[in-house]
């Protein structure tokens, strides 16, 4: 069982910790500028998505239009408020959006609907420190543990209290309490909301080798299904991360490494311990970039390392076969090549990439499968456009799958 057996005990601990942080913070890590007047923001994103899988008889096709409108206004000299609405319209196509009865088609997790996406009150507490209360986005580090899942048409947001500070030069702090995670599945899906008393600590220091971050994520998560497995997502993860870069004229390099240990927490019925490991690097010359990466999510006692509140589409292949880590864990070896064409006439920022993944089990000798990901992105007339393709070839996990996305977006 977890180290804390009841929600009441964890809630009291979280509340005390959050209160202490709010009263003692004196700096700023990622402070938002307070608007001097009312600001209106918005965006539109049109997407065509096609999905084919050997596990289903029929393909899925979706044409969706996502729109967001936000208003940001100052409250005095030290505070502000932000309100944002989001809506996604299903214009055409047939696909399983996980709302209602399951279809014999691959999942495209873009349900239609309108919702309050963000409602945030923010204020400066001192010389740069900042607190944010309400429904908000949380995006930390590479978003492996906490992210907004910006790729999908519905954002992931959090009903939370978050704090950022930089009490000493080159040292920053992010901390917060999360009461509810509003997932991309939407509120009509029983698993679209995770409730509980969760908190996080994220402290970084700038060193000659790059940014070193110590983190602690404690998630007490329950959905509305009432199923015995709902609490399996509750966990406590503690670890370190390093990320850095170097640039000189046409040459550049970047590197990252991370290690974490995860244990069961709160009402999780499985007593387990699993490890996380990441190492990666890239070299850039002129417009060409090559990157190598190895990421391992281990397993222990029949339960693998999970990150249910992260931006999972950004990891382990765009086909999304490993959104939930298999019980024997997963090792992802990948190599990526990218080329920045730059501006081609009226089309600006043209960039293409090709990535190859090899997936294996971590706890046993098992080859899961292989995947190709590729894409082309550009901007024309203020419209950001992209075409991306993913092809997963199954070996001993899942089924062969292909996905295609054509996207156009415009901010205003």
C-alpha positions in Angstrom: 0.0 0.0 0.0 1.0 3.7 -0.3 3.0 5.6 2.2 -0.2 7.7 3.1 -3.3 5.6 3.4 -6.1 8.2 3.5 -7.0 11.2 1.4 -7.6 13.2 4.6 -4.1 12.8 5.7 -2.6 13.7 2.3 -5.0 16.7 2.0 -3.9 18.1 5.4 -0.2 17.6 4.5 -0.7 19.3 1.1 -2.6 22.2 2.6 0.0 22.9 5.2 2.8 22.7 2.6 1.0 25.0 0.2 0.3 27.6 2.8 3.9 27.6 4.0 5.1 28.1 0.4 2.7 31.0 -0.2 4.0 32.9 2.9 7.7 32.3 2.4 8.3 32.8 -1.4 10.1 36.0 -2.3 11.2 35.6 -6.0 10.0 34.8 -9.5 10.6 31.7 -11.7 8.2 32.2 -14.5 6.2 35.3 -13.5 3.5 36.5 -15.9 3.5 40.1 -16.8 0.4 41.9 -15.3 -1.5 43.4 -18.2 -1.8 47.2 -18.2 -5.2 47.0 -19.9 -7.8 44.4 -21.0 -6.4 42.0 -23.6 -8.3 39.7 -25.9 -6.6 36.5 -27.2 -7.9 33.6 -29.3 -7.0 31.0 -31.9 -8.7 28.7 -34.4 -7.3 25.2 -35.3 -8.7 23.1 -38.1 -7.6 19.5 -38.3 -8.1 16.4 -40.4 -7.0 13.2 -38.7 -7.1 9.7 -40.2 -6.4 6.5 -38.1 -6.1 2.9 -39.3 -5.4 -0.1 -37.0 -5.3 -3.8 -37.5 -7.1 -4.1 -34.2 -10.3 -2.6 -35.7 -12.4 -3.5 -38.7 -13.0 0.2 -39.6 -10.9 3.3 -40.0 -11.5 6.5 -38.2 -11.7 9.9 -39.9 -12.2 13.3 -38.1 -12.5 16.8 -39.3 -12.6 19.1 -36.3 -12.4 22.8 -35.6 -11.2 24.0 -32.3 -11.6 27.6 -31.1 -10.5 29.4 -28.0 -11.2 33.0 -26.7 -9.6 34.5 -23.6 -9.9 37.8 -21.8 -7.1 39.0 -19.5 -7.6 42.1 -17.3 -5.6 43.8 -14.5 -7.0 44.1 -11.0 -5.1 47.0 -9.4 -1.3 47.1 -9.8 -0.4 43.6 -8.5 -3.1 41.2 -9.7 -4.9 40.1 -12.8 -7.7 37.7 -13.9 -7.9 35.5 -17.0 -11.0 33.8 -18.4 -10.8 31.5 -21.4 -13.5 29.5 -23.2 -12.8 26.5 -25.5 -15.0 24.7 -28.0 -14.4 21.9 -30.4 -16.8 21.2 -33.3 -17.0 17.8 -35.0 -17.5 18.9 -38.6 -17.3 15.6 -40.4 -16.1 12.0 -40.2 -16.8 9.0 -38.0 -14.5 8.1 -35.1 -14.5 6.8 -31.6 -14.1 9.8 -29.3 -14.6 7.7 -26.1 -18.0 9.4 -25.5 -20.9 6.9 -25.4 -20.8 3.3 -26.7 -17.5 2.2 -28.1 -17.1 1.9 -31.9 -15.2 -0.6 -33.8 -12.8 2.1 -34.9 -9.5 3.6 -33.5 -9.8 6.3 -30.9 -9.3 9.9 -31.9 -9.5 11.7 -28.5 -11.1 14.9 -29.7 -14.7 15.0 -28.4 -17.0 17.9 -29.4 -18.2 20.3 -26.8 -17.8 23.7 -25.2 -16.2 24.3 -21.8 -14.6 26.8 -19.5 -10.9 26.1 -20.2 -9.2 28.6 -17.8 -10.4 30.8 -15.0 -7.3 32.1 -13.2 -6.7 34.8 -10.6 -3.1 35.8 -10.3 -1.1 38.1 -8.1 2.4 39.1 -7.2 3.3 38.3 -3.6 6.6 40.2 -3.5 9.7 41.0 -5.6 8.7 38.8 -8.5 7.0 35.9 -6.8 3.6 35.0 -8.1 0.6 32.9 -7.1 -2.1 31.7 -9.5 -5.5 30.3 -8.2 -8.1 28.6 -10.3 -8.4 26.6 -13.5 -5.0 26.9 -15.3 -2.4 25.2 -17.4 0.6 23.6 -15.8 3.6 22.9 -18.0 6.8 21.9 -16.2 10.2 20.9 -17.7 9.6 18.7 -20.8 5.9 18.0 -19.6 6.6 14.3 -18.9 4.9 14.6 -15.5 2.7 17.8 -15.9 1.6 19.2 -19.2 -1.2 20.9 -21.2 -1.4 18.2 -24.0 -1.5 21.1 -26.5 -1.4 18.7 -29.5 -5.0 17.6 -29.0 -8.0 19.8 -29.7 -9.0 19.9 -26.0 -6.4 21.2 -23.5 -5.6 19.5 -20.2 -6.1 22.0 -17.4 -6.0 21.9 -13.6 -8.0 23.3 -10.8 -5.1 24.3 -8.7 -3.1 26.7 -6.6 0.4 27.3 -8.2 3.3 29.3 -7.1 6.5 30.4 -8.9 9.5 32.1 -7.3 13.2 32.8 -7.7 14.5 33.6 -4.2 18.2 33.6 -5.2 19.9 34.3 -8.6 19.9 31.3 -10.8 17.5 29.4 -8.5 13.8 29.0 -9.3 10.9 27.3 -7.6 7.6 25.9 -8.9 5.1 24.4 -6.4 1.4 23.8 -6.2 -1.6 21.9 -5.1 -4.0 20.3 -7.6 -7.6 19.4 -6.6 -8.8 18.4 -10.1 -7.3 17.5 -13.5 -9.5 18.3 -16.5 -8.3 15.8 -19.0 -8.5 15.9 -22.8 -11.2 13.3 -22.8 -13.8 15.9 -21.8 -16.2 16.1 -18.8 -18.7 13.7 -20.5 -16.3 10.9 -20.3 -16.3 9.3 -16.8 -12.5 9.2 -16.9 -12.3 12.7 -18.2 -11.7 14.2 -14.7 -9.3 13.1 -12.0 -10.0 14.3 -8.5 -7.9 14.2 -5.4 -5.3 16.0 -3.3 -2.2 16.2 -5.3 0.9 18.4 -5.1 4.2 19.0 -6.7 7.6 20.7 -6.0 10.0 21.6 -8.8 13.3 23.4 -7.9 15.9 24.4 -10.5 19.4 25.8 -10.4 21.5 27.0 -13.3 25.0 25.4 -13.5 27.8 25.4 -16.1 26.5 22.1 -17.3 22.9 23.3 -17.7 19.7 23.5 -15.7 19.5 21.0 -12.9 16.0 20.3 -11.5 14.9 18.4 -8.5 11.2 17.4 -8.6 8.6 15.6 -6.4 5.2 14.8 -7.9 2.6 13.3 -5.6 -0.7 12.4 -7.3 -3.8 11.3 -5.5 -6.1 10.5 -8.4 -9.6 9.1 -8.7 -12.0 9.3 -11.7 -15.8 9.1 -11.6 -16.1 5.5 -12.7 -15.9 4.1 -9.1 -14.0 1.1 -10.6 -11.4 -0.6 -8.4 -8.7 0.3 -10.9 -9.4 4.0 -10.8 -6.9 4.6 -8.0 -4.0 2.8 -9.8 -2.9 6.2 -11.2 -2.1 7.5 -7.6 1.7 7.7 -7.2 4.6 9.6 -5.8 7.6 10.3 -8.1 10.9 11.9 -7.0 13.8 12.6 -9.3 16.4 14.8 -10.9 16.7 16.3 -14.4 19.5 17.9 -16.3 19.1 19.9 -19.6 21.6 22.1 -21.3 22.7 23.5 -24.7 25.7 25.0 -26.4 25.9 27.2 -29.5 28.7 28.6 -31.5 28.2 30.1 -35.0 26.8 27.3 -37.2 27.4 24.6 -34.6 25.2 23.6 -31.6 24.5 20.8 -29.2 21.9 20.0 -26.6 21.7 17.3 -23.9 19.3 16.0 -21.3 19.2 13.3 -18.6 16.8 12.4 -15.9 16.3 9.8 -13.2 13.2 9.2 -11.0 11.8 6.7 -8.6 8.0 6.1 -8.4 6.0 4.4 -5.6 2.4 3.8 -4.9 0.5 6.5 -3.0 -2.8 7.1 -1.2 -5.4 4.4 -2.1 -3.4 2.7 -4.8 -3.9 -1.1 -4.1 -0.5 -2.1 -5.6 2.6 -1.9 -3.5 5.3 -1.2 -6.1 8.5 0.7 -6.9 9.5 1.5 -10.5 12.3 3.6 -11.9 12.6 6.1 -14.8 15.6 6.8 -16.8 16.3 9.2 -19.7 19.4 10.2 -21.6 19.5 12.1 -24.9 21.5 14.5 -27.0 21.5 16.3 -30.3 24.0 18.0 -32.6 23.1 20.8 -34.9 25.2 22.1 -37.9 23.8 25.0 -39.9 20.2 23.8 -40.7 20.6 20.1 -40.0 20.0 18.4 -36.7 20.5 14.8 -35.5 19.3 13.6 -32.1 19.6 10.3 -30.2 17.4 9.4 -27.2 16.8 6.5 -24.8 13.9 6.6 -22.3 13.0 3.8 -19.9 9.9 3.5 -17.8 10.5 0.5 -15.5 8.2 -1.9 -13.7 8.0 -3.5 -10.3 5.5 -5.9 -8.7 3.3 -5.9 -11.8 3.0 -2.1 -12.0 4.9 0.1 -14.4 6.0 3.7 -14.1 3.1 5.9 -15.2 2.7 9.7 -15.9 -1.0 10.1 -16.3 -0.9 14.0 -16.1 1.9 14.5 -18.6 1.8 15.5 -22.3 2.1 11.9 -23.4 1.8 12.4 -27.1 5.2 14.0 -27.0 6.8 10.7 -25.9 7.3 7.2 -27.2 6.0 7.7 -30.7 3.2 9.9 -32.2 1.0 6.8 -32.8 0.3 6.8 -29.0 0.6 3.1 -28.4 2.2 3.7 -25.0 0.0 6.4 -23.4 -0.4 3.8 -20.6 2.9 2.1 -19.8 2.6 -1.7 -20.3 3.0 -3.8 -17.0 6.5 -4.9 -18.0 7.6 -1.3 -18.6 8.9 0.1 -21.9 12.3 1.2 -23.3 12.2 3.6 -26.2 15.3 4.0 -28.4 14.9 6.7 -31.0 16.9 8.6 -33.6 15.7 11.8 -35.2 16.9 13.9 -38.2 15.5 17.4 -39.0 16.2 20.0 -41.6 15.2 23.7 -41.4 14.6 24.9 -45.0 13.9 28.4 -43.7 11.8 30.8 -45.8 10.6 29.6 -49.3 9.0 32.7 -50.8 5.9 33.6 -48.9 6.1 30.4 -46.9 8.2 30.9 -43.8 9.9 28.7 -41.3 9.7 25.5 -43.3 11.0 22.5 -41.3 10.9 18.7 -41.8 11.7 15.9 -39.5 12.0 12.1 -39.6 12.2 9.9 -36.4 12.6 6.2 -35.8 11.6 4.4 -32.6 12.5 0.9 -31.3 10.3 -0.2 -28.4 11.2 -3.0 -26.0 9.9 -4.3 -22.6 12.0 -3.1 -19.6 11.4 -6.0 -17.2 11.5 -9.0 -19.6 13.0 -9.8 -23.0 10.3 -8.8 -25.3 10.3 -6.7 -28.6 7.2 -4.5 -28.6 7.5 -3.0 -32.1 8.9 -0.2 -34.3 7.6 3.1 -35.4 8.3 5.8 -38.1 7.3 9.4 -37.4 7.7 12.2 -39.9 6.3 15.7 -40.5 6.6 19.0 -42.3 5.7 22.4 -40.7 5.5 25.9 -42.1 3.9 29.3 -41.7 2.1 31.3 -44.5 0.2 34.5 -43.9 0.1 34.0 -40.2 -1.4 30.5 -40.5 0.7 27.7 -39.0 0.3 24.5 -41.0 1.6 21.0 -40.6 1.3 17.5 -42.0 2.5 14.6 -39.8 2.4 10.8 -40.3 3.1 7.9 -37.9 3.4 4.2 -38.7 3.7 1.7 -35.9 4.7 -1.9 -36.9 3.8 -4.3 -34.1 6.0 -7.2 -33.0 4.8 -8.5 -29.7 2.7 -5.6 -28.5 -0.4 -3.9 -29.9 -1.4 -3.9 -33.6 -0.1 -2.3 -36.7 -1.3 1.3 -36.8 -1.1 4.3 -39.1 -2.1 7.9 -38.3 -2.1 11.1 -40.4 -2.7 14.7 -39.3 -3.2 17.8 -41.5 -3.5 20.9 -39.3 -3.9 24.6 -39.8 -4.1 27.1 -37.0 -4.3 30.9 -36.6 -3.8 33.0 -33.5 -5.4 36.5 -33.0 
